[in-house]
Amino acid sequence: MKLVRINIKHYRCYNEEVSFDIDDLTCIIGKNDIGKSTILEALNSFFNDVIDKGDLTSNIEDNTVELRCFFDDLPQTIILDSSEQTNAKDEFLLNAEGLLEIKKTFTFGKTVSKACYLIAKHPTNEKLVNILSLKNTQLKSLAKELEIDLATVNQKKNPPLRKAIRDSIESEIEVIEIKVDGNVDNESNLKEIWKNLKKFLPIFSLFKVDKNLDDKDKDVQDPMKQAIKESLSVPEIQELLEKIEKEVKKKSTEVAELTIEKLQEIDKSLAEKLKADFNKEPTWDKIFDLTLLNENNIPLNKRGSGVRRLVLLSFFQAQAEKRKFDENAPAIIYGIEEPETSQHPNHQKILINSLIELSERDNVQILFTTHSSNLVRELPIESLVYIYKDDENRLFIEYGFNISEKKNNEETLNKIIHTLGVLPNPIDRIKVLLFVEGNHDVNALFRYSEILHLENPSILKLSDNDDIGIVISGGSSLKFYIDNKYLEGLGKPQIHIYDSDVAEYKTYVKKVNDEGSPKKKAFNTVKSEIENYLSKEAIEEAYAENGTNIVIPLIDASLNVPLTVAKALYETTPGQKWEDLTEKNQKKKESHVKKFLNTQAVNKMTVARIKNQGGYEEIKGWLETIKCLSNS
């Protein structure tokens, strides 16, 4: 399941209920003490029950914190209270939006009382409103009371019994609260339903900016202690330890018995009361103390704070993934507070790329807060969330992208730019600007230029020319939004290379070329996309090298290559059908394939293969134009 929204009420600065949308990658931006970290803490409270009275909003009559989380992408089938498969929709577990909505409340008095509810569109007939609380015997009794014919119904399973009962009664459907935890009758079937439903929830792990940076800290020690425990469980090591234990016991027992003999010489009555024995088994994992040293034997706690924080962030991820594995959780959400803390700008860029790649994995979501313009300028606009207060101290949450209208929220983006002081960072040595659609196109162009350069050294090799500025112009990142506004004023020559499968790019290429400027030249690919310049053999060889054998058709100019390869790759697993995936999951798998094609498959291309695909002269022409403009 995927978390799509959290509503927060009476939690710290969020007095009135506030709704906060969450995506695979979500970056929370705003001034200090505005409520950014509070969102991460609220999620930690929801998923891990980490809360205390200090989290309750002050100056309110109600002493209850209320957190609502909304989930999408539920499994098509689930098991709730028997081995019979069912689904959330048929069991009326979903809200009016078709989402699984879970409300948790924390009421503060002498102690904290916790409760959990499902908010669902559910039949309200008196016979049906509590149907989920009924166990098998009670369901059969109700069916008998209603005189329902159960001849064709599997009466040992609850889902078919519930369906038969619901089908027999007409009822209004309304949104109701179903209490599933917190003072729920132990005999209620809702206990079992909630226990099984929780298995589908993601786990949430929070990495805070003020985490202890000592390598002796428990957070760091736990993974290292786990490494020791795993090593001690290896059969060969266990055998050696048993030998050591046996010899130690033998030698020490001999010493103990000799001591008793000597004691007998002094006081025989006292010695008769003593005997040698080991009252507990040795705990080997407490004997070994694992720490981290660099190549100069300098321990982690003596290293710079930036290195320590990177190491600790890595341990945080390792711990979270281990917890996901141990709990058999279907998904994981990382909450990270200001990951840029103590990091050099170069490390910040590496870090943000790592977070973006991590968020692209299946069943992984990343939420983080930041004050770093270096991080934010590299992010997709869809991931940006801005929190601010107006002159009347009212709190607002705005998004960089308007999903319903499918366009950028320019006013919000300008607020973000102003808040962070984000500006373009052109370097004086740049001679020409190369605009491409995305990172994958950059990878492919660099590799193709290298292949052509090896055959003909007069052809430009992009990786050897640091005077060419690359601008990712697919319109998906804040960096491009900024660059579009400011780079025009630099007066640098420009070359634009875009795929031809998007009408918008064709229009833009025509617009650039119609200017008639000798310093500007734009191209649409002759083929549909940059991936169409790859050969079938290169793709199949690249996947084979990674241990996967796929077969794809010959690649022509119009084939949707990422889609074709993603489908072939997914269906290599028996029983998996591409059509069974949601459109969103299909797009995510296409994105993963696109990256693979332009990083690994392109490495299998040769001049001969480029020529066979009909791309040699075209790619050569692009490179010659870049070279010409950089010398103008």
N, C-alpha and C positions, 0 to 999 in steps of 0.2 A: 504493500500500500504506500501511497505517497501523501505526505502532508501538504495541503494546499492553502490552509489558512488557520490562524489562531485568533480568537477573540479574548481580550483581556479586560477584566473588570475588578476594581478595588485592589489592584496589585501595584504597590508603590506609587509611581506618578500617574498611573492610569486609573483615575477615579471613575470616570464614566467609561462605559464599554467601548473599546476600540478594536477594530478589525484590521488584521495585518496579513496580507497575501504572501505566500511563500512559493518559490519555484525550486528547480533543481539547484540553481545557483542564485543566492540572494545576498546582496551587499547593502548593509544598512548604514546610511550616512546622516550626519547631523552634528550639531555642536556638542560640547561636553555637557554632561548631566541633562541631556534632553530626553533620555529614555531608550537609547539604542541597546545597551547591555541588558536592560530590564526585559526586553523581548526574549533574549537568550535565556535569562534566568527564569522567566515565566515558562518557557518550554521545558527547562530542567525540572521545574516544580511539577509540571503536568506529567512528564514521562517518568520521573524518578522520585516523586514525592519529596523533593528537597525544598522545604519551606519552613519559615518560623514567623513569629508574630510581627517581627520587624518588616515583613513583606506586605503586611496589611496597610492599605492606604489610611493615613491619619485623618482625623476630623470627619469621620463618617459614623452614622448611627448603626449601619449594618456592619457586622464583624465577620463577614464572609467574603473570601476571595473566590472569584469564579473564572475558570479557564475553560474555553471551548476549543477543541481541535477538530478540523474537518479533513477527511481523508478521501482520496480518489484512487482509481486503479485497484479496486479490490479484486481478489481472485474470482474467477468465474464460478468456481464451486468452493464451498467451505463445509467443514464438519463442525457442528455446534454442540450437539448433545447426544449423539450416537454415531455409529460408523456410517450412517447414511449421509450421502452428499446432498447439500442444498445450496441455496445462494441467498445473499443478503436482501435482494429485492423481493423474492418470494416470501421471505420471513418478515418483511416489513420492518427492516432495520435501518433503512435509509431515510434521510430528511427530504424536504421538498425539492432540493437541488439534485437529488440522487447521490448525495455524499453520505459517508458514515460520519455522523456528528456525535462526538463524545464530550460531555460536560463533566468537569471535576470541580467540586467545591471543597474549600477548606475553611471550617468555621472555628474561630478562636474564642476559647473561654479559659477555664482552668487547664484544659488540654486542647489539642487540635483534633477535631472530628472531621473525618474525610468521607466524601460520598461521590459516587460516580453514576452518571445517567447516559442512556442513549436517547438522542432527540430524533424521533422517527415519525414518519407518516404511517399511522397504524389504525386498524379498525377499532372503533370506539364502542361497538355493541358490548353490553355488559358480559356476554358470554365469551367475547373475544379479546377484550382489552388486557386481560391478564393471562392469555393463552401461553405465552412464553415461559411463564412461571410454573406451568403444570408439567409434572413428570409423566412417565408412560402410563402408569396405572390410572392417574387422574384424567389423562387425555382419553383413555378408553372408556372411563366412566362418563365423561362428558359426551362422548360420541353416542354411548348407549342412551343417555338422557335425551339426546336430540334425535334418537331413532335413526341414526345414519347407518346405511348399509356398508359394512366394512369387508364384505366378501372378497373384494379385489385389492384391499389395502393391506400392506405389510404392517401388521399391528405391533410388531416388535420394535419398529423404528418411529421416532417422534415426528420427523418432517412430514411423512405421508399422512400421519394421523392429523397433524395440524392443518394440512392442506384440505383434507376431507371435511374437517370441521368448519374451516373458513368458507369453503365452497358452498356449504349448506346454509349459511346465514348471510343475509344482506346487511351491510353495515356502512355507516358513514366513515370516511377516512379523514383523520385529522392529525396534526402534529402534536404528539404527546411526549412526556418524559417517562422513560422506563428506568427505574432505579435498579442498577445491577451490582452495586457494591457499596458497603457502608450500612450497617444495620439491616441487611437483607436476611430474611428468614433462612436458616441453614437448610431447611427442607425445600426451599424454592429452587426450581430448575434454572432460574436465572444465574445462580452461582456457577453452574456448569457451563452455561452459555458464555458468561463473561470470561471464565477461565480459558475457554478455547478461542474466544474472539481476540483476547489479548495477544495470542500467539502470532497474530497477523500484523500487529502494530510494529512500527519501526522502533529501534532503540535510539536514544539521544545521548550524545556525549558532548560535554561542555569543556572547552579549553579556555581558561580565563587569563587575562593579561597580567594579573598579579600572582600567577602561579609561582611557587617556590622553584628556584633555579639550581638547587643543590643536587648533585648526583646521589646524595644519601637520602634525598626526599622520598617519601613513600611512593609517590606517583612514578618516579624514575625507577625505584627499587623493584616495584612489583613485576614489571616485564623481565628484569634481569633475574629476579628470584624465580620467576616462572621458567626462564631458560635453564637455571640450575636444576629445578625439579624435573624438567623434561629430560635433561642429561642423566640425572640419577635413575630415571625409569628405564633407561636402555638396558636390555638383558645382560650384555657383556659387562657393563659397569656394575650392575647389581651383583653379579657373580663375584667380581673383585671385592666389592664392599663386604659381601658375606664372608669371604676369606679373611679380610682384615678384621672384621668383627669377631670372628672365631678365634683368631690368633691373639687379639687384644684381651678377649675374655679369658683365654687359657693362661696367658702370662700374668695378668692382673689377679686372677684367682689363685695362682701359685703364690704370689706375694701375700695375698690376704690370708691364705691358709697357713703360711709360714708365720705370719704375725700372730694368728690364734695359737699356734704351737708355743711360741715364745710367751704368750700371755698365760698359757697353762702353767708354765714354770713359775710364774709370779702368783697367780690366783686361779686355781683350777675351777672353782665354782663360777667365777665370772666368765671364763673362757667357754664354759659349757653352754652359756646363753647366746653365744655369737656364732654366726655362720656367714660364709661368703655368698653373695647373691647380687644380681643386677636387677634393680627394681623397675627399670624402663629401657626400652629399646633406644639406641642412638638415633638422633635426628640429624641426618647428614646435611640436609638443606640449610640448617642453621650454622653449620661449620664453615661453609664457603661464603665469602664476601666478594661479590662481583662488582667491579666499578669500570669506568670507561677511561681509557688513556689514549692520548694521541701518539704519533710516531716517536715523539721525544719523551714519552712516559709522563706527560703532564695530565693530571686528572681533570675530568670535566668541570669540577667546581672551581678550577683555577683558570679556566678558559674565559674568553670574552663573553659578555651577556648575550650577544647575537648568536654565537655558536651554541651556547647552552640552550637558548630558547628554540633554535631549530632542532636540536637533538630532542628536547623535551616535547616539541610538537610532533616529532616522528614517533616518540614513545606513546604519546596521546593517541595517535592514529592506530598504532599497533594494539594498544589496549582496547580501543573501541572495536576494532575488527575481531579481536579475540573474544570479546564479550558477545558480539554478534554471532560468532561461531558457537560459543558455549551455550547461548540461549536459543540457538537455532532461529534467530530473528530473520525475517524476510528482507529487511531493509535497515539502513542506518542513516542517521542525520547527525552531521557534525556541526556544532555551534562553536565558533572561534572568535574570541574577542581580540581585536586589533592585532592581526598576525604580523603586521609590519614592525611591531615594537622591537627596538634595538637592531633592526636589520639595515644593512647597507642597501642603497637603491638597486644595485645589481641583484642582490639576494631577494629584494622585494619583487622584482620582475620574475625571477625563477619561481618564487613562492606563489605568485598569483597564477602563473601558468600551470603549476602543479594543482592548485585548487580548482581551476577551470577543468583540467583533465579529469580530476577526481569526480567532479560533479557530472561529467559525461558518462560515467559508469552506470550500469543498470542498478536501480534500487539504492542510489546514493544521492543525498542532498547535502549542500553546503550552505550554511548561513554564517556570515561574519560581519563584524562592525569594523569601521576603518576611518582614519583621518588622513590617509595617504593619497595624495593626488597621483603619485606614481602607480599605485594599484588601480585606482578608479579609472584612469584614462585607458587602461587595457581591457576593461570589462565590457561585456555585451550590455547595451542599453536596457534590454529586457530584465536584467538582474538588479538594476539600481532602485533603491527605495530611499526616500528623503523624509526625515522627521524634523519638524520645526514648530515653534510656537509663534502666534501672532501677538500683536500689541496688547491684547486682552488676556494673554497667557493661556490661550486655548491651544491644545495640541493637535497637529495635523500630520497625516501620513500621505505622501504622494509617491507616484511611481514614474520611472523614466519612460515607460512605454505604455500606451493606452491599448490594452488588448482588444477591447470591443471595437474600437475604430481602426485598429492595426496601424497606428502611427506613433511617432515620438511625441511625448509631452514636452514641447520646447520650453515652456515656462519653467517647468520643474528642472529640466536639464540646465537651464541658465542659473537657477538657484544653486544647484550642485556645484557648477563651475565657480560661481561667486564664493560659495562657502569654503571650498577647498583651494581656491586660487589656482585652478587648473589652466595651464597655458600650453600652447604647442612648444616643442623644444627643438626647432631646426638647428642644425649644426652648420657652421660657416663653410665647411669643406664640401657640403652637398652641392653637386652640379646639376643633377636632374632628379625629378621625382617620378617614381614608377608606381602608378596606382593599379592595384589588382583587387579582385573581389574578396579574397580571404587568405588565411595563413597557408592553406593547402596549396593554393596557386603559387605562392612564393616558393614552397618546397619543390614543387614540380618544375618551375621555371629555372631555379638554381641547378637542379640536376640535369635538365635538358641542355642548359648552357654549358655545363661541364662536359657532357658527352660530345656535343658538337665541337667544343674547344679542343678536346683531345685529338679529334680527327683533323681539325683545321685551326691552328693557334691564332689565326687572325680573327676568329669569331669571339665575341666578348664572353668572358667567364665572369658571371655575376658575383661569385663569392670572392673574387680577387679585387673587386672595385667597391671600396667603402665610400665613394663619393656619390653613390646612387642611393637616394632615400626611398625606402619602401613605405607606401601608404596603403593600409588595409581599408579598402573603400566599399566594403559590402554594406555599409550603413548599420552594422550591428553593434559597433562599439562606440563608447563616448569619445574615444580618441579621434575617430573619423568625424564625428559631429563637430568636434573642436577644430580639427584640421581643415575641414571643409570651409569653416568660417574665416580661418586665419592664414592658411598656407597660400591662398591665392595672392596675397599681398607680398609674398617673397620674390615674385618675379622669376622663379626657377622654371626651366623647361619641364614639360610634363609629357609622359607617355602613359596612356591608359590601355589596359588589356583586360577585357571582360568576356565571360562566357556569352554565348548567343542564345541560350535557352530562356532568358528572361527579357521580356519586352522592354522593361524599364532601362536595362543596360544598352539595348540597341538604340533607344531614344537618346540616351546620354552620350553614346559614342557619336551619333550624328550631330548632336548639339556641339560637342567639342570640335569636331572636324569642320562644321559649318562656320566656326569663328574665323577660320582661315589663318590662324596664327602660326607662323613658322616655328614657334616654340612649343606647340602642342600637337600631339598626334594620338588618335584613339583607334583601337582595334576591337572588333568582336571576333571571337574564334570562329573559324570556318566550320569546324565541327561543333556539336552541341555544347560540350563542356571540355575542360582540360583533361578529364579522365578518358575522353574518347581518343586521345592520342596514344594511350597505352595499348599494348597488344595483348591478345588473349593469353599467349604463352608467358608473358611477363607476370601477369596476375596469377595464373595458376602455379607458376614456379615459386612466386613469393609466398603463397599460402602453403604450398608443399614444404617449403623450408621451415615453416612454423608448425609443421605437423598436421596440416589439414589439407585433404585432397578435395578439390572442387572442380567442377566442369562447367564452363560458361560458353556461350556462343561466340562466334567471331564478332569483333567490335566494329560496327560501322559508324558513320558520322552522327547518327541520330539516336543510337541506343542509350537508354538511361543506365549507364554503367554502374554507379553506386547502388541503385535499386536492384539491378540484375545480380550483382555479386552478393549483396546483403541477403537476398532471397535464397540464392544457391547455398550460401554459407549457413544460414539458419536451418535449411532443410536437409543438411548433411546429417543431422540428428534424426534417427527414425521416429516417425510419429508426429514430428513438428511440421505444422503448416503455416506458411507466411500469412495467410488470410486470417488466421486466428489471433494475430497480434493486433493491438489497437494501433490506430494511425500514428499516435505519438510514439509508441515503442518502435514502430517501423522506421520513423524518421530518425530516432536515436541510433538504431542499428545502421542505418544508411550513413549517418554522420561518422560512426566508428570506422566503417568501411572506407569512407572518403579519405579519412586520415591515413589509413593503412595504404591505400592505393598511391597516395602522393608522397609517401615516405619510404615504403618498402618495395612496392611493386614497381615504382618508377626507377628504382635502382637496378632492376632487371632489364631495363631498356638499353638498346644499343643503337648505333647509327643505322644499321640495317633494318632494325625493327621500326625505328622512327620513319624511315623512308617507306617501308612497306605499308605503314599506316597512313602515308600521305601527308605527314606533318613536317617533313624536313625543311622545305623551302619557306613554309609559313613561320615556323619558330625561328629560323635563321633571319627572316625579315624583321621580326620583332627585335631581336638582339642587335641587328645592324642599326635599326632606328634608335634604340637606346644609346648605342655607341655614338651615333651621329649627333644626337641632341646633347649628350654630355660634353661633346667637344665644341659645341656652338657658342 
